[in-house]
């Protein structure tokens, strides 16, 4: 009888245990330093940027790859997730959005200031407009903002909706999630 009671208690508490698991299994940093993945990334970015007649020399692509992986490690996010966001937000371009968003990850100045205070990041020496042309800084602030939203919201879809915040935020989140899953599938990850 004691074994049956113990078994019932374990079975009843199992859903409680599952409820305490992280909401986003697999979002944490993933080491993708594989040559095949790196070459896929470079070709993908080259294709995106060529549609706008933007240069994509190997030095730039290598540095962008390094920056994304470094910041993904720093923020404990999957680099493929950051790649998906950059893809949707800017097609890997340093652009200004319709509402004043800056750079590859389309970060607003106010958001960058908030993120800097939240995570103790320094204000850029040349001012917040540096977020437009310094993709390393832009991706760092964008990744930290996503990290903040994931911690606050508890799930990726809601965090992505808040990251965008516009009228099409549900469609935006859905597109990033679709692309993120496609990239993982295409790369066998």
Helices and strands as residue ranges (DSSP letters): H 2-19, H 35-50, H 58-75, H 79-90, H 109-119, H 130-133, H 135-153, H 156-164, H 169-186
